[in-house]
Amino acid sequence: MEFICIGVSHRTAPLGVRERLALPEARQTEVLQRLAQAPVEALWVSTCNRVEVYLAAPSAELARERARETLHTLGGAEALEHLYEHQGEAALVHLFRVASSLDSMVLGEAQILGQVKDAFERGQGAGAVRGELTRACAAAFGCAKRVRTETAVGRAATSMASAAVQLASKVFDGLKDKTVLVVGAGEMGELAARHLKNAGAGKLIVTNRTLARAEALVAEVGGVAKPFEELFPLLGTADVVVTSTASPVPIFTRENVGALGKARKGRPLFMVDLAVPRDIDPAVGTLDWVHAYDVDDIQKFVADNTAARAEEAHKAGGLVAQEVARFARERALRDGMPVLARLRQRAEAIARAEVERTLLGLGDGLTDKQKKSIEAMGRAIVNKLLHEPTARLRAVGPQGEGNRLAGAAAELFGLTETEAAAIAPQEPAAAPAEARNTVVATGSRR
């Protein structure tokens, strides 16, 4: 199976392109099921900074065709102009770097690992993530854990939410006497509320389409929860707005925000949009008294923070290389084992036949101990002959080398699946229940 990754991110595509590819969860499941028609597997990773599709397929051409067709349908011809592509081991490296927060807009931020795990679980639920991608994701999650525990890349990392709060504090020279409105009580809204409270916001208000969720958040961090229906009256009193909802269309437009201008008497309003697709229409920023920022604006603000952790990022990159190499070795071993199994089956069948022929020729003059010695000798010859090829396949590094050696062994010894089935011992129709129950799913979240 070939691995391939195709997508767009904050590094390659403007926000307008990324938000056209940002799909609600139900639509992501639909797209996954279309992408992952057998034998292809697919993982769809969508955050405010990236939309990527990872595929495992019999050929890179098949995977590329499916991915590009889907992204073109969703984002139009402009989306294709901003695509990047990674194939084979490079696709694995990219997945491991993404999960480890080394490719994030905010280097070391902790949210991306949870988002990739959510994407993994969604893919498994849709039947799109199966054997190959399950193993790749499990290895990527293990790599991310190493990066976070063995490097300082995530220590004191600035998240998107904390960067937004820092920017607001800078604009207003502190938030002590300011009224702050958080719109949306999801993961990003919760982070923003916590950072705002820690920054000393004078009054914190949280509103959400489901009021109970807003109430649960303020019960933890403090502040006041308000019904979503009161959004615009609340906006009229706010100094700072941080918004992050799942709305497919902008909530704030030039018209509905501009209508508040007279009542505010020119009092400035600072608005930060952490949502993709955007909650704030770009035209809102043309109002003289509104300072509006989106995720791409935040990227510029955190650039210095990223540079400060460049040394730790280099160290983390070395860990990623180690983990990718480890995964490639294990995959090469899995790919080579069927050939080793067929080779051993054939060698053991030949040895058994020769031992039986020898024993028959010697007649009944042998003791049981002598017969067992001859049988043991046959087994020992097989084990010693196969020791070196088995060790060689276990020791190979890159996947391609493992496949090359396994393929060469199959061709050299004339091994085929049909022949293996003919000489293999008859297997029972089904594994015992106790054996089936020992299978453990990998890659589960937390």
N, C-alpha and C positions, 0 to 999 in steps of 0.2 A: 504494500500500500504506500502511495506517495502522500506526503504532507504538503499542504499549500496554505498560505494566508494571504488574503486580499482585503484591503480596506482603505479607510481614510482616517486621519487623525488631525489634531491641532497642529501638527508639524507640516501637513501637506494640503489641508483643505480649509477654506474659510468657514466660519460658523454657519453661514447660509446654506452651504452644501451639506454639512454634517447634520443639521437639523432636519433636512429632507429625508435623511436615512435613519433618523431616530424613530423607532417604532414602539407603540405600546406593546405590552407583554403578549397579549392575545395574538397580535399580528406577527410578533417574532416567532411564536410557536407555529403559526401557519407557514411562514417563510421557511423555517427549519424543516418542516415535514416535506415541503416541496424540494428543498435542496438535498435532503438526505434519503432520496429514493435509492434502494439497494443497488449496488453495494457501497454507495458513498455514505460517509458519516459527516456531520456538520455541527459546528459550534458557532453561535452568533453572540458576539460580545459588543454591547452597546452602552456607552457612558456619555457624559457630557463632552468628553474630549476625543472620543473615537467610536467608529463603527467598523468592526472587523468580522470577517467570516473565515473560520479555520475548517479545512476539509481534509479528510483522509479518503483517498480514492485509488482505484487500480492504476490510473494514469494522471499525471499533472494536467494534461490537456483536457480531460473530462472535468476535473475539478475547476480549472480555470474557466472553462466555458459556462458551467453552471453558475459560478460566483459572479462573473461579469454580467451575465444576462440578468440575474436577479438585481444587482446593484444598479444596472442601467434602467431597469423597469421602475425601481423605487426613486432613484435620484436623477434620472435623465442623463443626457449626453455629458453635461458638465461634471457629473460625479465621476465619470470614467477618466476625465482629464486629471483628476487629483488622486487616483488610486496608486497605492504601492503594492508590491507583491513580494512575498518571500516563499521559497520553495525548498523542500527537503529539510536538511538540518538547519538552514537559515530560518525556516518557519518555526521550528522547535525553539531555537534561540529567542526569536521574537516573543513567542508565547511565554517562555520562562521570564523574560525581561518585563513583559507587561504585568504578569502576576506578581513580580517582585518590586513593582513600582519604580523601575528604572527607565521606563519610557513614558512616564506620566508628565503632565503639564507641571505638576508640583512634585518634584523628586522626593520619593520616600513616603508619600501620603499613604495612609493605611486603608482608605476606602476601596481602592482598586481590587485588592485581593478578594474582598467580600463580593464585589460586583462580578468578578470572573467566576467565583464559586456559584453565585446565583445563576449566571449564564450556563454553567456546567449542569446544574440541577434542572434548569429549564430544558436543556438539550436532552438530558436523560429522560425526563418526563415525556418529551415529545417523541422518544425513540430515535433521536437523531445522533446522540452520542452513545457509542457502543464500545467495542473492545479497544480499537486503536486509540481513539481520542480519550477514552476513559483512562487508559494507562498514561497517555501524554499529560493529561490534566493533573492526575495524581502526582506525577513527577514534578510538574510545575509548581504545585502547591507545596510540596516538600522543599523545593528550591527557595520559594518565597520565605518559608519559615527560617531556613538557614541564613538568608540575607538579613532578615530582621533581627535574628539572635546573634549573628557573628560579625555584623558591621554596625556602624552608627548612622547608616544612611537614613533610617527612619526616626532617629532621635531629634526631638524638637522640630520635626518636619512641619512645614506650613501647609495646611489643607486649603482647599479652595474656600471653605467657609471662614477659616481663620484669617486668610488673606483679605477677604472681603471686609471683615471686621477691622483689621489693621488699616485698610484703606479709608474706611469711614472715620476711624479715630484720627487719622492724619488730616483728613479734610476739615473736620470740626474741632481739631485740637482737643480731643477727648470727648467722651460720650456721657459724662456725669450728669448733665442736665438735659439730656436728649430723650425724646420718645422714639422708641424703635419698634417697628412692626415687622414681624416674621410671617410671611405668607407661605403656608405649606409646612406640615409637621412630619414629613418623611425624614429619611436619614440625613439629607443635607440640611433641611430645616432644623432638625434637632441639633446638629453640630453648630449651626449658626447661632441658635439660641444660647447654647452653652458658652460659646466664645463671647457673645455679646454680654452675657451676665458677668463673665469673668473680667470683661473690659470695663465694667462699672456702668453699664447703661442705666440711665435714670429711671426709665419706665419701659418694661418689655411687654409687648402685646403679641400674642400668637393667634393666628386665625387659620382655619383649615376647613375643607369641605365637610369633613366628619368632625364635628365639634368635640366628641369624646377623645379623639386623638390629640387635639390641641390641649384639652384639659389634662390629659395624662402627662404631656410634656411639661406644662407649667407646674404641675404637682412636683416634678423632679427638680426643675431648674429655677422655679420662681416665675413671677409675672402674672399676666391676666390672659385668659382664653376668651375669644370672642367668636360669635357665629360668622360664617363666611359671608352671609347676606349683608353684614355691616362693613364690608371691605372698604368701600369708597368713603363713607363717613370717617372711618379710621384713618384712611390715607390723608384726609384733610388735616388731621392733628399730628401726623408723624413727621419726624425729622429725617429718619433713616428707614428705608424699606429694603429687606432682603427677601427675595422671592425664589422659590424652587418648588414648582408644582409639576404635575404630569399632564397639564393641559396641552392638547395638540395645537391650540391657536393662542395668540397673545391675549393675556388678561388685561393688560394695561395698554391703551392706545393714546395717541395724541389728543383725541377728542375727550375721552373720559377722564384723563389726568388733567388736561388743559382746563376742563370745566371747574376745577378746584382752585385755579389761579387767583381769582378775585377774592375768594374767602381767605386765602393764605396771605394776601397782601404782599406778594413777592418773596415770602419767606422761603429760603432754599430747601429743596427736597433732594436727598441723596438716595438713589435707587441702584441696587445691585441685583442683577439677574443671574442666578446660578443654574437655571433650567435649560435643557436642550430637548425639544424645541423651546425657543425663548418665550418667557412670560411677558416681556416688555417689548413692544414694537419699537424698532430703532428710531422711528419718528418722534418718540417721546423725548429723546435727547435734544431735539431742536427747540424745546421750550426753554426760555431764558433762565428760568428759576429751577430747572431740573438738571441734576448731574446724574446721568444714567451710564451704567457700566455693565458689560456682559462678560462671559467667561474668557473671551479672547483678550479683553482689557485686563483682566486679573492676571493672565499669563505674563504680561509685560511687568506687572508689579512684583511678581515673585521671581523674576529672572535672577536677581542678586542672591536670593536664598538658594537657588539651585546651584549656582556657581560655588557657593561656600561649601557645599557637600560633594564637590567633584571628586576629591580624593577617595572618599568613602564609596562613591559610585563606581570608581575604577576597581576597588577591591571587590565590590559586589559583582561586578562584571566577571571577575575571575571565578567566583563561586558559580555563577550561571554557566560558564564554560565547563566547569567540572561536572555539574549536574547533567548538562546536555550530553556530555561524553559518556557518563554513567548510563543514562537512559539508552543511548545508542548502542552501547555494549550489550545491555540486557535485551534490547530488541533484536540485535544480530544473533544472540544466543537462541532466542525464541524462534527466529526464522530458520536457524540451522538445525534445531532439534528434530524436526520431522525427517530430515535426511539422515541424521545419526540413528534415529529409531529404525528407519528402513534398512540402513547398512547393518545394524546389529541384528535385526530380524533375519536378514539373509545369511550373515555369518553364522548365527546360532543354528539356523536350519541346516546349513552345510555341515557344521560340526556334529550335530546330532546324527545326521545321515551317515557320516564317516565313522562315528563311534559305533553306531548300530551295526554297520557293515563289518567293522573290525571284530566286535564281540561275536557276531554270528560266525565269522571265519575261524575264530579261536575255539568255538564249540563250548562244551560244558565243563572244560577243564579248569576254568578260572573260579577263584573264590569270590564271594561278594565284595570283599575288601579290594581285590584286584580290579573287579569291574568298576567299582566306584572311583578307583584311582584313574582309570582310563577316561571315565566320564569327566572327572575333575580336570584332567589334562586338556580335554577338548574345550572346556569352559575357559581355562586359563589362557590357552592360545588365543581365543576370541578376545578376551579382555585386554591382553597385552598388545594385540594388533590394533585394537580400536582406541587404546589409551591416548596415543599421540594425536590422532585427528580430533578426538573429543576435546583434549586440552587445548589444541590450536583454535578450535571454534569458540571455546569459552573465553580465550584470551584476546580475540580480535576486538578492535576498537570500533571504527566507523561501521555503520550498517552496511554500506556497499561492499566492504571487504568480507564481512560475514556472508553476505549473499553470494559473492563470487566464489568463496571457498566451498560453500554448501552446494552450489550449482556444479562446480567442477567435480566434487565427490560423486554427486548423483550421475553425472555423465560418464565419469571414469569407470564406475562400477555397474553401469547400466541399470540404475535403480529407477523404478516407476511406481506410481501409486497402485497400479493394477497388480504388479508383481508383489508389492508389499502386502496387499490384502490377501493374496493367495497363500503366502508363506506365514502370515501372522497367525498367532493362536486365536481361536474363536472367542470373541468377547461376548459377555452376557448382553441381553437385549437392553437392560437398563441398569444403571449403577444402584447399589443398595441405598436405601433411604438415608441411612446414617452418613454415607459418603456425600450424597447430594446436599445434605444440610450443612456440610462444612464449608461450602463456598461462601466467601465474604466479599461484599461489594467494596471497591476502593473508591477513594475520592469524595466521600460524604463530607458535607460541610460541618465544620466545628465538631 
